Amino acid sequence: MRFSNKPRFEDLVFPEKESAKEMFERRLFILLGNKNWENLLMRIPEFPNENILVVSNDESVGSIMDWKQKDIVKHKETKRILGKTYDNALIDLRDHMDVISLSRSIETVRGGGLIFLLLPISYRESEKYLRMLQPISVTKLPRDLLRRRLLIKALRTPGVHIFSTNADEYISINVKEQGGRYECIKLNIPVGTKFPYALYRLCVTQDQINVLKKMENLDDVRYLLITADRGRGKSAIVGIGMTGYAKECDNKLRVVITAPERDNVVEIFKFLEIAHDALDIPFTLRGDVFESGIMSAEYMRPYDAFYSQADILVVDEAAGIQFPLLRRLTEKFEKIVFSTTIHGYEGSGRTFSVRFISLLKERDSEFEWVTMHSPIRYSERDPIEKWIFDSLLLDAEPKEIRPEQVKSRVNEARLVEYDPQQAIFNDRLMKQFFGILVTAHYRNNPNDLLMLCDAPHHHMLALTMNNDVIVSLQISEEGEIPEDTISIFYETAPSSHIIPDKVFKYYGRFEFLRVKGWRIVRIATHHNLMRMGFGSKALKELEKIAKQSEIAWIGAGFSAYPELIRFWIRNDFIPIHLSPKINKTTGEHTIIVIKPLIADLQGIVREINIDLKRRLLDELPTTFKNLDPESALLILKSGEEIKDYEFQINEMQAFRLSLYLRETLHFESASDVVTDIVKYYFAKKIGILSSVNEKLLIEAVLQRKKVGVRNLLKIRRLINSIWERIVTS
């Protein structure tokens, strides 16, 4: 495309619109600057019979865009556009780099659409940006690197143009060569389908047809795993397929649908409705419950779903549910449909599927795995999806490293801290680093990249070997609060000081507010190299760097799964806090562990650990009733014994205990004194029982769970052994 004179903004908009339509792709115009943007928005032409999505926190932007058909949303409201499709979009990121909103909005634009993106010259004058990325006690300014990364990637992507609103001229014009007119692929619906033909006519890609055909045979498999990049229509086909499966069942089908968040399953419910309409089957949808004559479907959070009953479980965005809970779900339900995003925000990487297949094989059951490739809104050659994936590392994957390549070489690995100013533009490094985090069961959240790039208190470290990333670490500085600011912690919980805040509010200790510590936000080992010692090696090296930097403590917070607690305790971290409330996504309490690095904190951490154990012993039958008994055991066995813990028993209790041990009274008749004995056993770390028996005591006596007659008889013998030890000592 050639221009005889310097092109005006409009000169490129119209031909690029025609090119986008012809190739069923999108085109992106980045409007960069702090001036004259209002005038430029008025020059964006309204295309006949087309709508536009306007995403902005500035109400004036929506009024300037004088389109007949427009949908105006604020960034925090973009959850409601999921599943919708727009002809064009204007995304205003002048006040803050909301990368989640950017990812969601771009995905909704169909092939043939134009996307206009407003970016500032710098974010360092934006109050909202500074408020999020520069918490109290941090004096350095945010780095403003991710905006630069987006622009650099834009310069290299055909179909993306950069226009200066200040100078009223194009900075970069990068026209994509015509690849030939897009030809719609004719869909091939199989002959002799079990599901009604009307359901197949709802499919818009051959991938969806293929998945629907697989779902006809759900009776022959226990698990069906559907994987796809974002925007491939996997949630839609699950809704259609569930309707078809219910139609073929002899009895009304009971379906439980779960996902990390309710918003993840909006499309499933939408297409349950569409599929029922296609079959002329009446239905009702009230809140999270869908009812019809052939099925009932209800959304539940993952933890609640585990305790439900259903003929079939649907798990959407499975990668967002931690492996221990996924394992429990596979053990309980006889038939499960899993779907998960591979690339895109909330993506998990290809390796998740490989790890997950291993989990399914443990169950020794039949399963099917199907992958969807074709986008439903635009061509597979669309350059804007490539730009957003590349810019925000939405397609990051770790380098393939085999265990035999590094076996017995743990000591050769070195921990490296990277300067974000350089690392952010090193694609090889960034894709390895983020690929490990994503495949280690952290969903791809572009906000994590924003914090790592721009937040001055976040650090990027990696354990490497031969310049390849083996362990990824993201660290956040916390504490070192000025004296005149400490009082704010009485009223609220300032961001980015999670551990000092919890220590202050639960134990009244100011010390952690005053000193500087490092919270490990993320730590993940390459999926092929787990349980080889690399994670522990990374923590040891991190401790050395922390001491050199005069850091007072290192800590971490995570879901209280036994395997995770065991890892941290094995590396000499001490549990200091257990959240009273359960995380409804993970189904677990959150635990905080700390390793003090200066002498002044060691005694304080010991005292806090003892106080945590006292509270845990008292609240296991109430607040922590659903805590995994093994997690409780690991916490109770951590640190030192509670030296001043007293055991007192009066004559009446002693008499009931004697009758209980003689098998005259049942457990319930002497439960008060039995409970006191078990508490004393753990408080004093008597440790004469096996871990299996200790977990039984926690579950039956302290958490008051039903364990069966045989275990109750076993508990009597265990109590007798403990009592003999107490008496003799």
C-alpha positions in Angstrom: 0.0 0.0 0.0 1.5 3.3 -1.1 0.6 6.9 -0.4 1.7 9.9 -2.5 1.7 12.1 0.5 2.0 11.6 4.3 -1.1 9.5 5.0 -3.8 10.8 7.2 -5.3 8.6 9.9 -8.4 7.8 7.8 -6.4 7.0 4.7 -5.3 3.6 6.2 -8.5 2.8 8.1 -10.7 2.2 5.1 -8.4 0.0 3.0 -7.4 -2.0 6.1 -11.1 -2.6 6.8 -11.6 -4.1 3.3 -8.4 -6.2 3.7 -9.6 -7.5 7.1 -13.0 -8.5 5.6 -11.5 -10.2 2.6 -9.1 -12.3 4.7 -11.5 -12.8 7.7 -8.9 -11.3 10.0 -8.7 -8.3 12.4 -6.5 -5.2 12.1 -5.2 -3.2 15.0 -4.5 0.6 15.3 -2.6 1.6 18.4 -3.3 5.3 19.1 -0.3 6.5 21.1 -0.2 9.8 22.9 -1.6 12.1 25.6 -3.0 14.9 23.3 -5.7 15.2 20.6 -7.1 11.8 21.3 -10.7 13.2 21.4 -10.3 14.6 17.9 -8.9 11.4 16.6 -11.8 9.3 18.1 -14.3 11.5 16.2 -12.4 10.6 13.0 -13.0 6.9 13.4 -15.6 6.1 10.8 -18.8 4.3 11.6 -19.2 1.3 9.3 -22.7 0.5 8.0 -24.7 -2.1 10.0 -21.8 -2.7 12.4 -21.4 -2.4 16.1 -18.5 -1.5 18.3 -17.4 -2.5 21.8 -16.1 0.5 23.8 -14.0 -0.4 26.9 -13.0 2.6 28.9 -13.2 4.0 32.5 -13.6 7.5 31.0 -17.3 8.1 30.3 -16.5 10.8 27.8 -15.0 8.2 25.5 -18.3 6.4 25.0 -20.1 9.7 24.2 -17.5 10.7 21.6 -17.9 7.4 19.8 -21.2 8.4 18.1 -22.1 5.0 16.8 -25.7 3.8 16.6 -24.7 0.4 17.8 -22.2 0.4 20.7 -21.7 -1.5 23.9 -19.9 0.6 26.5 -18.3 -1.2 29.4 -15.7 -0.4 32.1 -12.6 -2.5 32.4 -13.8 -4.2 35.6 -17.1 -5.1 33.8 -15.5 -7.0 30.9 -16.4 -10.4 32.4 -19.9 -9.7 31.0 -18.7 -9.6 27.4 -17.3 -13.1 27.5 -19.0 -15.2 24.8 -20.2 -12.1 22.9 -19.0 -11.1 19.5 -18.5 -7.6 18.2 -17.7 -6.1 14.7 -15.1 -3.6 16.1 -13.6 -2.5 19.3 -12.1 0.6 21.0 -10.0 -0.2 24.1 -8.9 2.7 26.2 -5.8 1.8 28.3 -4.6 5.4 29.0 -5.0 5.2 32.8 -3.9 1.7 33.5 -2.4 -1.3 31.7 -5.4 -3.6 32.3 -4.1 -6.6 30.4 -7.0 -8.9 31.5 -9.5 -6.5 30.0 -7.3 -6.1 26.9 -7.2 -9.9 26.3 -10.9 -10.4 26.9 -11.9 -7.5 24.6 -9.7 -8.4 21.7 -11.0 -12.0 21.7 -14.6 -10.8 21.1 -13.9 -9.1 17.8 -14.9 -11.1 14.7 -12.9 -11.4 11.5 -13.2 -8.3 9.4 -13.1 -6.1 12.4 -10.9 -3.2 13.4 -9.5 -2.7 16.9 -8.4 0.7 18.2 -6.2 0.7 21.2 -5.5 3.9 23.2 -2.1 3.9 25.0 -0.3 6.8 26.8 3.3 8.0 26.1 4.0 6.9 29.7 2.1 5.4 32.7 4.3 7.2 35.3 1.8 10.1 35.5 -1.2 7.8 35.9 -2.6 7.8 39.5 -4.3 4.5 39.1 -1.2 2.8 37.6 1.0 4.1 40.4 -1.6 3.1 43.1 -1.6 -0.5 41.9 2.1 -1.0 41.2 3.7 1.2 43.9 2.4 0.1 47.3 3.2 1.9 50.6 6.9 1.8 51.6 8.0 1.4 47.9 9.9 4.5 46.8 11.0 3.4 43.3 8.7 4.2 40.4 7.0 1.5 38.4 9.1 0.4 35.4 6.5 0.9 32.6 8.0 -2.0 30.6 5.0 -4.0 29.5 3.6 -1.0 27.5 7.0 -0.9 25.7 6.9 -4.6 25.0 3.4 -4.3 23.4 4.7 -1.5 21.2 7.9 -3.3 20.1 5.8 -6.4 19.3 3.4 -4.2 17.3 6.3 -2.8 15.2 7.1 -6.4 14.1 3.6 -7.6 13.4 1.9 -7.1 10.0 -1.6 -5.8 10.4 -0.7 -3.6 13.4 -0.2 0.1 13.0 0.9 2.8 15.4 -0.4 6.4 15.2 0.8 9.3 17.2 -2.1 11.4 18.5 0.3 14.1 19.6 1.9 14.5 16.2 -1.2 13.5 14.2 0.8 11.1 12.0 1.7 7.4 11.7 4.7 6.2 13.6 4.5 2.8 12.0 2.6 1.3 9.1 2.8 -2.4 8.7 0.4 -3.7 6.1 -0.1 -7.5 6.0 0.4 -9.0 2.6 -2.8 -10.4 1.0 -2.8 -14.2 1.5 -5.8 -14.7 -0.8 -9.5 -14.3 0.0 -10.7 -16.3 2.9 -12.8 -19.3 1.9 -15.3 -20.6 4.4 -14.7 -24.3 5.0 -17.6 -26.5 4.3 -18.6 -28.4 7.4 -18.9 -32.2 7.1 -21.6 -33.6 9.4 -21.3 -37.4 9.7 -24.1 -39.6 8.4 -26.1 -41.7 11.0 -25.5 -39.6 14.1 -26.9 -40.5 17.5 -27.6 -36.9 18.5 -30.3 -35.0 16.6 -29.2 -33.3 13.4 -30.4 -29.9 14.8 -27.6 -30.0 17.3 -24.9 -30.5 14.6 -26.3 -27.5 12.7 -25.3 -25.3 15.7 -21.6 -26.1 15.2 -19.6 -23.4 13.4 -16.3 -25.3 13.0 -15.4 -28.9 12.0 -13.6 -29.2 15.3 -16.9 -28.7 17.1 -18.6 -31.3 15.0 -15.8 -33.8 15.8 -16.1 -33.1 19.5 -19.9 -33.5 19.4 -19.4 -36.9 17.6 -17.0 -37.9 20.4 -19.7 -37.0 23.0 -22.1 -39.4 21.4 -19.9 -42.2 22.8 -19.7 -41.0 26.4 -21.1 -44.3 27.6 -18.0 -46.0 26.4 -15.4 -43.8 28.2 -15.1 -42.6 31.8 -13.2 -39.4 31.0 -13.3 -37.0 28.0 -10.6 -34.3 27.9 -11.2 -31.4 25.5 -8.3 -28.9 25.0 -8.1 -25.8 22.9 -6.7 -22.4 22.6 -9.0 -19.6 23.8 -11.8 -18.7 21.4 -12.2 -22.1 19.8 -15.8 -22.8 21.1 -15.0 -25.6 23.5 -17.5 -24.4 26.2 -20.2 -23.9 23.6 -19.8 -27.5 22.3 -19.9 -28.9 25.9 -23.3 -27.2 26.4 -24.6 -28.6 23.1 -23.1 -32.1 23.8 -24.6 -32.3 27.2 -28.0 -31.6 25.8 -27.5 -34.3 23.1 -26.3 -36.8 25.7 -29.3 -36.1 28.0 -31.7 -36.5 25.1 -30.4 -40.0 24.5 -30.5 -41.1 28.2 -33.4 -43.2 29.5 -33.7 -41.2 32.7 -33.4 -37.6 33.5 -29.7 -36.7 33.6 -28.2 -35.0 36.7 -25.2 -32.9 35.7 -22.9 -30.9 38.0 -20.8 -28.2 36.3 -17.7 -26.8 38.0 -15.0 -24.4 37.2 -12.7 -22.0 39.1 -15.2 -19.2 38.7 -18.8 -18.9 37.7 -17.9 -16.7 34.8 -16.0 -19.6 33.2 -19.2 -21.5 32.6 -21.4 -18.8 31.2 -21.0 -20.2 27.7 -22.0 -23.7 28.8 -25.3 -22.5 30.2 -25.9 -20.3 27.2 -25.5 -23.2 24.8 -27.6 -25.5 27.0 -30.4 -22.9 26.3 -29.6 -22.7 22.6 -29.5 -26.5 22.2 -32.8 -26.9 24.1 -34.4 -24.3 21.9 -33.1 -26.1 18.8 -34.8 -29.3 20.0 -38.0 -27.5 21.1 -37.5 -28.6 24.7 -38.8 -26.2 27.4 -36.4 -25.2 30.2 -35.9 -22.9 33.1 -32.7 -21.2 34.4 -32.8 -19.8 37.9 -29.4 -18.6 39.2 -27.0 -21.5 38.9 -29.6 -24.2 38.2 -30.8 -25.2 34.7 -33.8 -27.5 34.6 -35.6 -29.3 31.7 -37.5 -32.5 31.1 -34.3 -34.3 30.1 -31.7 -32.9 32.5 -30.8 -30.8 35.5 -27.5 -29.0 35.5 -26.1 -26.9 38.4 -22.9 -24.9 38.8 -20.9 -25.5 41.9 -17.5 -24.4 43.0 -14.9 -27.1 42.8 -14.8 -27.8 46.5 -18.6 -28.0 46.7 -18.8 -30.2 43.6 -16.6 -32.8 45.3 -19.3 -33.3 47.9 -22.2 -33.5 45.4 -23.8 -36.4 43.6 -24.2 -36.5 39.8 -24.5 -38.8 36.8 -21.8 -36.8 35.0 -19.4 -34.0 36.1 -18.3 -31.3 33.8 -15.1 -29.5 34.7 -14.4 -26.4 32.7 -11.0 -24.6 32.8 -9.7 -27.7 34.6 -6.2 -26.2 34.6 -7.4 -23.6 37.1 -8.1 -26.3 39.7 -5.1 -27.6 41.6 -4.0 -31.2 41.0 -4.9 -32.6 44.5 -8.5 -31.5 44.1 -8.6 -32.8 40.5 -7.3 -36.1 41.7 -10.1 -36.3 44.3 -12.7 -35.5 41.6 -11.4 -38.2 39.3 -11.6 -40.7 42.2 -15.2 -39.9 43.1 -17.1 -39.4 39.8 -17.8 -42.2 37.4 -18.0 -40.0 34.3 -16.3 -36.7 33.8 -16.0 -34.2 30.9 -12.9 -32.0 31.3 -12.2 -29.0 29.2 -9.3 -26.6 29.5 -7.6 -23.7 27.7 -4.1 -24.3 26.4 -3.1 -20.9 25.2 -4.7 -17.5 26.0 -5.3 -15.8 29.3 -6.2 -18.6 31.8 -4.3 -21.0 29.5 -2.3 -23.8 31.0 0.2 -24.8 28.3 0.3 -28.0 26.4 2.2 -29.8 29.1 -0.8 -29.6 31.4 -2.6 -32.1 29.1 0.4 -34.5 29.4 0.5 -34.3 33.2 -3.3 -34.6 33.3 -3.3 -37.7 31.1 -0.9 -39.3 33.5 -3.4 -38.6 36.3 -6.2 -40.2 34.3 -4.0 -43.2 33.6 -3.6 -43.7 37.4 -7.3 -44.4 37.5 -6.8 -47.2 34.9 -10.0 -46.1 33.1 -11.0 -45.5 29.5 -10.5 -41.9 28.4 -10.6 -39.8 25.2 -8.6 -36.7 24.4 -9.6 -34.3 21.7 -8.0 -31.0 20.7 -9.7 -28.1 18.9 -7.7 -25.8 16.7 -10.0 -23.6 14.6 -11.0 -20.1 15.9 -14.7 -19.5 15.8 -14.6 -15.7 15.2 -11.7 -15.2 12.8 -9.2 -16.9 10.5 -6.4 -19.1 11.9 -4.0 -16.6 10.1 -5.3 -13.7 12.1 -2.3 -11.4 13.0 -3.9 -9.8 16.1 -4.2 -13.1 18.0 -0.5 -13.7 17.2 0.3 -10.2 18.5 -1.6 -10.5 21.8 -0.3 -14.0 22.4 3.3 -13.0 21.7 3.1 -9.7 23.7 1.6 -11.2 26.8 3.3 -14.6 26.6 -0.1 -16.3 26.3 1.5 -19.2 24.3 4.6 -19.6 26.6 5.9 -23.2 26.9 9.0 -24.5 28.8 11.9 -25.9 26.9 11.9 -29.6 26.6 14.4 -31.0 29.1 14.7 -34.7 29.8 15.5 -36.0 33.3 18.5 -37.9 32.1 20.1 -34.7 30.8 20.3 -33.2 34.3 20.2 -36.3 36.6 22.7 -36.1 39.5 23.7 -32.5 38.4 21.6 -30.6 40.9 24.7 -28.9 42.4 25.6 -27.5 39.0 22.4 -25.4 38.8 22.8 -21.7 39.5 20.2 -19.2 40.7 20.2 -16.0 38.6 18.3 -12.8 39.2 17.3 -11.0 36.0 17.0 -7.3 35.4 13.5 -6.9 34.0 14.7 -4.0 31.8 16.7 -6.7 29.8 14.7 -9.9 30.5 11.4 -8.5 29.2 12.8 -8.3 25.7 14.5 -11.7 25.7 11.7 -13.9 24.3 13.6 -17.2 24.8 14.1 -16.5 28.5 10.6 -15.2 29.1 8.8 -18.0 27.4 10.8 -20.6 29.3 10.3 -18.8 32.6 6.5 -18.3 32.2 6.1 -21.6 30.5 7.2 -23.4 33.7 4.9 -21.3 35.9 1.9 -22.0 33.6 2.5 -25.7 33.3 3.2 -26.1 37.0 -0.5 -25.4 37.4 -0.6 -21.7 37.6 -3.2 -20.4 35.1 -1.7 -17.9 32.6 -2.8 -14.6 34.1 -1.4 -11.5 32.2 -1.5 -9.5 35.4 1.4 -11.7 36.7 3.4 -10.6 33.7 2.5 -6.9 34.4 3.6 -7.2 38.0 6.9 -8.9 37.1 7.6 -6.3 34.4 6.4 -3.1 36.0 6.2 -3.5 39.8 9.5 -2.2 41.3 9.1 -4.4 44.4 8.9 -7.7 42.3 11.9 -9.7 41.3 12.5 -12.4 38.7 14.9 -15.2 39.5 15.5 -18.6 37.9 17.5 -21.7 38.7 19.3 -22.4 35.5 21.6 -25.0 33.9 23.2 -24.5 30.5 21.2 -21.2 30.3 18.0 -23.1 30.4 15.4 -22.3 33.1 14.7 -25.2 35.5 13.0 -23.4 38.4 11.1 -20.1 38.1 10.7 -17.8 41.0 8.8 -14.5 41.4 9.6 -12.6 44.6 7.8 -9.6 46.2 9.4 -7.3 48.7 7.2 -6.8 51.8 7.5 -4.9 55.1 9.9 -2.0 56.0 6.8 0.2 56.6 7.6 3.7 57.8 6.7 4.3 61.4 4.2 7.0 60.6 2.3 4.6 58.3 2.1 1.5 60.5 -1.2 2.7 62.0 -3.0 2.1 58.7 -2.7 -1.7 59.3 -5.2 -1.3 62.2 -7.9 -0.3 59.7 -7.1 -2.1 56.4 -4.8 -4.6 54.7 -2.5 -2.6 52.3 -1.7 -4.5 49.1 1.7 -6.2 48.7 2.3 -6.7 52.4 0.4 -9.9 52.9 2.7 -11.7 55.4 3.5 -8.7 57.7 -0.2 -7.9 57.7 -1.2 -11.4 58.8 1.5 -11.5 61.5 0.4 -8.2 62.9 -3.4 -8.8 62.8 -3.3 -12.4 64.2 -0.4 -12.1 66.7 0.0 -8.4 67.3 3.7 -8.3 66.3 5.0 -5.1 64.8 8.4 -6.6 63.9 7.4 -7.9 60.5 6.0 -4.5 59.5 9.3 -2.8 60.3 11.8 -5.2 58.6 12.1 -6.1 55.0 11.2 -9.6 53.9 10.7 -11.5 50.6 7.5 -13.3 49.9 7.8 -16.0 47.3 4.8 -15.2 45.0 5.5 -18.1 42.6 7.9 -21.0 42.6 7.7 -23.8 40.1 10.0 -26.5 38.8 10.1 -27.8 35.2 7.5 -30.5 34.9 10.0 -33.2 33.8 12.4 -32.4 36.7 10.1 -32.5 39.7 11.1 -34.4 42.9 14.8 -34.3 41.8 15.9 -31.6 44.4 15.9 -28.6 42.1 13.1 -26.7 44.0 15.0 -27.2 47.3 18.2 -26.1 45.6 16.5 -22.9 44.4 15.4 -22.1 48.0 18.8 -22.7 49.4 20.4 -20.3 46.8 17.6 -17.8 47.4 18.4 -17.8 51.1 22.1 -16.9 50.3 21.1 -14.0 48.1 18.6 -12.8 50.7 21.2 -12.8 53.5 23.6 -10.8 51.3 20.8 -8.3 50.7 20.1 -8.0 54.4 16.6 -9.5 54.1 15.1 -10.5 57.5 12.8 -13.3 56.4 11.6 -15.4 53.4 8.0 -16.6 53.3 5.3 -18.0 51.1 1.5 -18.5 51.1 -0.2 -21.4 49.4 -3.1 -23.9 49.6 -2.7 -26.2 52.5 -2.3 -29.4 50.6 -0.1 -32.0 52.4 2.4 -32.4 49.6 3.0 -28.6 49.5 3.3 -28.2 53.3 5.7 -31.2 53.4 8.0 -29.5 50.8 8.2 -26.3 52.7 8.7 -27.9 56.1 11.4 -30.1 54.6 13.2 -26.9 53.6 13.0 -25.5 57.2 10.1 -23.2 56.7 7.8 -22.9 59.7 4.0 -22.6 59.5 2.7 -19.4 61.2 -0.8 -18.8 59.8 -3.8 -20.8 58.6 -6.6 -18.9 57.1 -9.9 -19.4 58.9 -11.9 -19.5 55.7 -11.7 -22.1 53.0 -10.8 -21.0 49.5 -13.8 -22.1 47.5 -11.8 -22.8 44.4 -9.1 -25.0 45.9 -11.2 -26.4 48.7 -8.4 -25.8 51.2 -7.3 -23.2 53.7 -4.4 -21.0 52.9 -1.2 -21.5 54.9 1.7 -19.1 55.4 5.2 -20.3 56.2 8.3 -18.3 57.1 12.0 -18.8 57.5 13.6 -16.2 59.7 17.0 -15.1 58.6 18.0 -12.8 61.5 18.3 -13.8 65.2 15.8 -11.2 66.4 13.0 -13.0 64.5 13.8 -16.6 65.4 12.2 -16.5 68.8 9.2 -14.6 67.6 8.5 -17.1 64.8 8.8 -20.0 67.4 6.2 -18.3 69.6 3.9 -17.6 66.6 4.1 -21.2 65.5 3.2 -22.4 69.0 0.2 -20.0 69.1 -0.9 -21.3 65.7 -0.8 -24.9 67.0 -2.7 -24.0 70.2 -5.5 -22.5 68.0 -5.5 -25.4 65.7 -5.9 -27.9 68.5 -8.9 -25.9 69.8 -10.5 -25.2 66.5 -10.1 -28.5 64.6 -13.7 -29.5 65.4 -15.1 -26.1 64.2 -13.1 -23.7 62.0 -10.7 -26.3 60.6 -13.1 -29.3 60.6 -12.5 -29.8 56.8 -8.8 -29.4 56.9 -7.0 -32.4 55.5 -5.9 -34.5 58.6 -2.5 -35.0 57.1 -2.1 -31.2 56.7 -3.1 -30.7 60.3 -0.6 -33.4 61.4 2.2 -31.7 59.5 1.4 -28.3 61.2 1.1 -29.8 64.7 4.5 -31.7 64.3 6.3 -28.5 63.0 8.4 -26.4 65.3 8.9 -27.1 69.0 6.6 -28.7 71.6 4.2 -26.5 73.6 6.2 -26.7 76.8 3.7 -25.0 79.1 0.7 -27.0 77.8 -1.0 -28.5 80.8 -3.1 -31.7 81.2 -5.5 -31.7 84.0 -8.1 -34.4 84.8 -10.5 -34.5 87.7 -11.7 -37.6 89.6 -14.9 -37.9 87.6 -13.1 -37.7 84.3 -10.5 -40.2 85.5 -13.3 -42.6 86.5 -15.0 -42.3 83.1 -11.7 -42.8 81.3 -11.0 -46.0 83.3 -14.4 -47.4 82.3 -13.8 -46.3 78.6 -10.5 -48.1 78.6 -12.1 -51.2 80.2 -14.6 -51.2 77.3 -17.6 -50.4 79.6 -18.3 -47.0 78.1 -18.3 -45.9 74.5 -16.2 -43.1 73.0 -19.0 -40.6 73.2 -19.3 -41.1 77.0 -15.6 -40.2 77.6 -15.0 -37.9 74.6 -14.1 -34.9 76.7 -11.2 -36.5 78.5 -10.2 -38.5 75.4 -10.0 -35.2 73.5 -7.8 -33.6 76.2 -5.5 -36.6 76.1 -5.1 -36.3 72.3 -4.5 -32.6 72.5 -1.8 -33.2 75.1 -0.2 -35.9 72.9 0.2 -33.5 70.0 1.1 -30.4 72.1 3.9 -32.2 73.8 5.0 -34.0 70.6 5.0 -37.4 72.4 5.3 -39.2 69.0 4.9 -42.8 70.0 2.3 -43.6 67.2 2.6 -44.1 63.5 1.5 -41.2 61.2 -1.5 -43.3 60.1 -2.7 -43.6 63.6 -2.0 -40.0 64.4 -4.1 -38.9 61.4 -6.9 -41.2 62.7 -6.9 -39.4 66.0 -7.1 -36.0 64.4 -9.9 -37.0 62.1 -12.0 -38.9 64.7 -11.2 -37.2 68.0 -10.2 -33.6 67.2 -12.3 -33.1 64.0 -15.2 -35.3 65.2 -15.7 -37.0 61.9 -17.4 -40.4 61.5 -14.8 -43.1 61.1 -16.7 -46.4 61.6 -16.9 -48.9 64.5 -13.6 -50.7 63.6 -11.7 -47.4 63.9 -13.4 -46.5 67.1 -12.2 -49.7 68.7 -8.8 -49.0 67.4 -8.9 -45.5 68.9 -9.5 -47.0 72.4 -6.2 -49.0 72.0 -4.4 -45.9 70.9 -5.7 -43.9 73.8 -4.6 -46.6 76.2 -1.0 -46.5 74.8 -0.9 -42.7 75.2 -2.4 -42.8 78.7 0.2 -45.3 79.8 3.0 -43.0 78.5 1.5 -40.0 80.3 1.1 -41.9 83.6 4.6 -43.3 83.5 6.2 -40.0 82.6 
